[in-house]
Structures are given as structure tokens and as C-alpha cells.
């Protein structure tokens, strides 16, 4: 799925919805080839480490491919 133009602001840092220790950095609004829209949450699971994770709003893991492409790990979409 390809990302939509970036509209997120990095100073909107709030705790991620799954674990209060996760630091949500921003969201990427994406759309797949069939027109389905997704919101990818980019967060840091360990605030003291430079590790970034990606998931959908429902917690489904997403793999970062490049700046304009993500892949849902479970489905390969």
C-alpha cells in the first residue's frame, strides 16, 4: 500500500494505544491498490532506544518497505 501525502506533525507525541510506555511518533495515512484506507501508527516501543515499529490502528504489525510503501505482515498487502 502506498502512503498519502504526509500531514503528520512530529510534535504530536502521545502515548501509543497499546502500552503507555510506547511513544507514538506520528501516523501515515495509506491506501492500497483496491482503494482501502489504512492508518499506520509509527511508534517507539522503548523510549530510550532508537527502535521504530509500525502497526495499524487495530495492532496488526506492518513492515516498512520505503518512504512510500508499507506491507501488512499477515496478508502481504
N, C-alpha and C positions, 0 to 999 in steps of 0.2 A: 504494500500500500504506500502511496506517495503522501508526503506531508503537504499541508496547506501553507500559505504564506505565514511566516512567524509573526505572532501578535503577543506573545507572552513577554512579561517583564520579569527580569531576574530578581528584582527587589520584592516580589510577591512570595517570599519564602515563608511557608507554613508547614506544620507537621503533616506527614502523609497519613492517609486514612487507615492504614493497617497497623501501624506501630508509631506511637508518639515520638520514638527516638529517631525515626526516619525523617530526613529533611527533604521535603518536596522542593525541587528547584523550579520547575515550570511544566507546562503541558504543551504537547504538539497535537494539533488537530489534523487528522489524516483522513484519507478517503481511498478505498480500494478500487480495483478495476470495475467492480459491479456497482459502484456508487454508494456503498455502505460507509458511513462515517464513524470514526473512532476517535477517542481522546487518549493519547499515550501520556502517562504520567512519568516524568523523569525525576528520580529522587536519589538521594544518597543514603544508603542503609546504615552507614556508620559515619556519624558526623566528623570524626577525626581522621578518616581515611579518604583518599581521593578515588573512591569506587562509585560508579554511577550505574543504576539499574533502571529498567524500563518495564512498565506494565500498563495494561488497560485499566479503566476505572473499576472493573469487577475483580481485579487482581490477577488476570491472565498474563503470564510472562510474555514479553515482547523482546525480540532481538533487534539491536541497532545494526543496520547494514551500512548506511552512509547518511549524509545530512538530509537527504530527501527520501529515504526508504527505510521502513521497518518491516519486520516479519513476525506474525503471531506464531510462537513456537509450537503450539499444539496443533494448528491446522496448516501451517506453511503458507498462509495467505499474506 
